[in-house]
Amino acid sequence: MLVDSHCHLNYEGLSDQIPAVLTRAEDAGVSHMVCICSRLSEFGEVSAVAEAHERVYCSVGIHPHDVESEPETDVGSLVDLANHPKTIGIGETGLDFYYENSPQDAQERNFRKHIHAARATGLPLIVHTREADDATISILREEAEDGSFPGLIHCFAAGKPVADCALDLGLYISLSGIITFKNAEDIRTTVKTVPLDRILVETDSPFLAPIPHRGKANEPAYVVHTAQKAAEIFGVSFGELASATTDNFFRLFTKAVRR
């Protein structure tokens, strides 16, 4: 069985067909998934999806794109929402200097608040980073000096220094369909340096559909293709990769129940 550690079931393209999406995921061997919160204003949606389906969990957080458009939050508010029984992670949060939909300083403040919430709750931090490697590393290392926190770099597409930093701090690396893309050789080279016991897989659906589904809406069932490519990268069988990444998921997301 596989786990899709990062999807957006409440987004257009998936929200109107959730029962069918979950059936296809189960048929593909995907046992659990995490519906990720990108805005606190959508937490009701993501938590409702999780409440309605036993093997779906959710997170709580504000994506760096949405920092400016969302009301500013505080650590206490994040911690309160993290007490929801199906909330198993903090985020997604982090830095995105590629689009800069929100000012960099606001993104950095938001990122630190989420780290503090992860430390306070013990729930893993779900980190988004794009074109912000140096700043991401700096903040993660600075915050770790005040106390460790669990977490992962989601949809890994950064440079090796980010991977090395994550590993140094005890964080995990989550792989998306990007590793199947023809132009992702540098990412695959970095991924190969990460120990298998620190790897998770995800879809980030409905985005980033892997080959052979490029151009279509992504969905949790397609995490199988990412897992197949990851098995190839690590030189292991598909079964070994699936077992390892599923074990890693439940080791990191300790609030999730393995059924």
N, C-alpha and C positions, 0 to 999 in steps of 0.2 A: 504493500500500500504506500501511497504518497500523500504528502500534505502540501497544499497550496498556502504558503505562509503569508501571502499578500495579494488580495484581490479587492475589487470595488463592486460588490454585487448590487449596490444601490445606485450605480451609475447607469445612464442611458445606454441601451444595448444589452443590458443584463437584467435590470430591475423589473422589466415587464415579462420576464420568462424564468424567474428564479427556480420554480419546481423542475422545469425541464433542464435548466443548467445544472442543478444539483444531481439530477438523474444521470445526465451524461458524465458528470464527474465521477459518480459512484461506479458507473459502468466502465470507466477508464482506470479505475483503481485508486481514485483520490478519496481518502477517508475523511479528512478534516480540511477546513480552510478558515482563514482570518479575513473578515470584512473590515477594511481599513478606514478609519475616520480621517478625513482631510480638513474638516472644519467643525468646530464645536457646534455650529448651528445645524449640522447634519447628524449629530450623535444619536438623536432620536431615531433616525432612519436606520443607521447601521446597527444600533442595539436591538431594534425591532426585528431586523433580519436574523440576528443571532438568537434572539429569544424564540423565534418561530422554528428554528432548525437545530436539532440537538448537536450536530457536529460542526456547526458554524459558530465561530467566536468573533469578537470585534476588538477594536482598539479605540483610544481616545487621543485626539491631538489636532494640531493646526499645521497644515502643509506650508512650507516657506512661500509658495505662490500666494497664499491666502492670508498672510499675516496682516497686510494693510486693510483688507476688506472685512476681516472679522474683528469683532470687539476684542480688545486686548484682554488676555486671560492672566491668571496667576496660578501659582503652584497649588494652592488650596483647591481651586476649582477643578484642576486636572486630577488631583488626588481623589476628590469626592466622586467624580465620574468613573474613576478607576475602580471604585468599590462595587460597581455593577457586577453581578455574578458572571456575566459573559465577557467582561472586559479583561483581556489578558496581556495587553501591551500599551505602551505610551508612544503616540505618534500616529501618522508619520510626521516627522519634524526634520529640521536640518537646514541646509543652505542650498540655494539655487541661484548662482550668479550668472547663469546662461540667459535666462529670460528677464531676471530682475523685476518680476511682477510686484515685488515688495522691496523697500529699501534694505540695503545690506545690514545696517545697524539694527533695524527692527527684526530682521530674520535672526540675527545673532542673539538678541535678547530673548526672543521666543524659543530658540534652540536651548539656551541655558535653563529656562524655566522647565522645559520638558525633561532635561537631564536631572534637575532637582526632583521632579515628580517621580522619575524612574528610580532614583536613589531612595526616595521616601517610601515608595510602595514595594520596591523589589521587582516590579514588572519590567520586562525588557524594553529598551528604547529602540524605536524603529527609525533609522536614520536615512534620510534622502540627501544625497550630495551630488551636485552637478556643477562643473567648472568652478569648484570651490574647495579643491583639495587642501590647500595650505591652511585656509581658515578652519575647515572642518577638523583637521589634525590638531591645530592649535587649541581649539575649544575643547575637544575631547581630552587632550592631555592635561590642560589646565584644570578641567573639572574633575578628572580622575585623582588629582592631588588632594581634593577635598573628600574623597571617598569613592570607592568603586561602584559601578552600576552595571547591570546586565544589558545586552543589546545586540543589534546587528546593523550592518550596512545593507540596506535593501537595494535590490535591482542593481547589483554591483556593476559599475562601468567606469570606475575611477582608476587612478594610477596605483602602482605597487606601493608607494609610501602610505596610501590610505589603508590598503590591506594590511601592511606591516603594523601600522598603528593600531588597527582594530584587533589584530591578533595579540599584540603586546598588552592590550587592555582587557583581554578576555572576551572580546566581542566575536560575533559570528559574521559570516559573509553569505548573503542570499543571492542566488543566481536566477535570472529571468531569461526570457526568450532571446535577449540580446546575444547570449553566447552562441546562438545558432546562426547569427547573421554572418554573411561572407566577410564583411569589413571589420569583424571583431577579433581578429587574430591577436592583437595586443592584449585584449581583455582575457582571452583564453590562456595566453602565456602567463599572465599574472595569476589567474585562477588556479592554474596547475601548481603553484607554489603554496597554496593554502592547504593545510591538513584536512583530510576528508571529514574528520570529526568536528569540524567547525563550519560545515557547509549546509545550507538549506536551499530549497528551490521554491519558486513562486511564479505567478503569471503577471502580476500587476494588471490583470484584466480589468476593463476591456481594452487596455493598451498593449502594445508590443507583442503582438501575436508572433509566435516562433515560426520558423520554417518547419512545415510546409504550408502554414496558414497565413503568411504575410499578406497584408491588405484586408484581412477580415477582422471582425471584432474578436478579441481574445476572450477566453473563458477558462475556468479552472481545469477542465478536462485536458487542456492543451499543455499543462505542466508536464505531462508525460514526455513531450518532445524535448523540453529543456532537460529533463532527467536523463533521457537517452544520450543527449549531447554531453552532459556532465559525466556520465559513465565513460564515454569515449575519451574525454579529456583526462580523467583520472586513471584510465586503463583498468577499469573494474567492470564486473557484470552489471546489467541493469538492476538485478535483484539486490546486489550488494549496495549499489548507490541508493536505491529506494529505502532499504533498511537503515542505512547510515543516516540519511537526511531526515527520515521520520524520527529516529531515535534522537537526533540532534534537536529537532523541533520540540519534542516533549521535555528534553533536558533544559532547554532555554525557556520555553513558555510553560512554566511550572504550574500555572493555574488551569491549563487545559487538561481535560480528562481524556485519557487514552481508552477508547472503547473498541 
